[in-house]
Amino acid sequence: MSFQYKYTIQFRDTDAAGVVYFANILSICHIAYEASLIESGINLKLFVNNPEFAVPITHAAADFFKPLYCGDRITIELIPRLIDSCRFEINYQLSSAIAITKHVVIDPSSRNRQELPIILTNWLEKWS
């Protein structure tokens, strides 16, 4: 079951031509990612400031099929997929764009890769 998030394109999301600025689509997708973590019972403050793991994004890309305008109401479908024991990706489907982010779990001190913590494993299982 994927996670779905409703979002209204804001003025701040758009460029001088009145369409979503290309880099902002990733910010919009990240809002959906955060909402899916919260919906899974993950405390974002503890997640971001966790001394045992960090989850940086290692890759991001987006493709647009038609413009998104200020005031457009969209649904973002988030579909995570496990890559291996320490990496996952999230595919985002929007009405007129697609995006992907790839993430790796690391130890914050050593910066070495480590296996996904149980809270992320549970999150993946819930929304995959």
N, C-alpha and C positions, 0 to 999 in steps of 0.2 A: 504494500500500500504506500503510495507516494504521499508527500506532504504538500498541501496546497495553501497558498497565502495570497490574500487579496491586497492589492496596493493601488493607490491613486497616484498617477504621475504628478509630481509637484513642480512648481515653477523653478525651484532650485535645481531640479534634475535636468533642465533644458538648456540649450545653447542659444545664441543670438538668432538662430533661424527658427526657434520655437519647438525644436524636437529634442528628444533625450540626447544629451551629450554622450558620446560613445563610451567614455570611461565610467559614467554614472550607472550604466546598466549593471556593472559588477557590484556597485554599492547597493543597488536595489536588490540584487540577488542575495547579497550578504545579509540584508535585513530579513529575508525569508529564511536563510540559514540560521540566524540567531533565533527567530521565532520557532523554528523546528526544535532547536535545543531546549528552549523554554517549555514548549509543549511536551517534551519528553521528560520534564522534571529536572532539568539541569539548571543549576544556579549559575548564571553568566559571570557574576563577580568572582565566584570561586573557580569557575572554569578558566577564565582568563588569567587569574592570579595564582594558578595552581603550582606549587613548588615541585610536584612530581612529574608533570608533563606540560608540554606546549604543543600547539597544533598550527604551525605556520602553513601558509599557502605557498606552494612551489610552482604553480602554473595557473594561468587564467586566460580564457579566450571567450569571445562573443561573436556571433554572426547576427546581422540584422536583415530582415526580410521586407520590412516596410517601416516608416517612421512611427514613433510613439510621441504623442503630444501632451502638453500640460492638460490635466483634467481627465485623461484617459484612465479608465478603470480596468486593471488587468489582473489576471490570476497567474501566479508563478507556481509551477509545479516543480518540486524539488525531488530528485531521485538520486540518493547516494548509492555508491557501489564500492565494495571492498576491492582493493587492488592486491594487497598482500598484508602480512601481519602488522605492518606499521604505516601503510598508506591507504588512502581512500580518495575517491573523486565524487563530485556532486555535479549532476547534470540538471540544468535548469531549462524548463520549457516555458516560454512566454507566448503570448498571442502573435507576436511579430518578431521574435528573436529567440535564439538559444544561447546558452552560455555553459561553461564548464570551469570548475575550479578543482585543483588537485592539492591534497593536504598530506602532510607527513607528521607523525607523532615523534617528538624528540624529548630527551632529558634536558630541562632548562639549564642545568649547570654545565654538563659536558657537551651539549649540542649533538649528541649521538642519537641515532634512531632507536626507537624502542617500540614494543608492541602496543597496540591500542589498549587503552584502559577500558575496563568493563562498562563505564558509562557511555563511551563511544560505540562499543560493540552493541550495547542495547539500543542506542539511537539508530545505528545502521540497520539492525534487525527490524526495528519498528517501521522505518520509512523505505526500506529497499523493496 
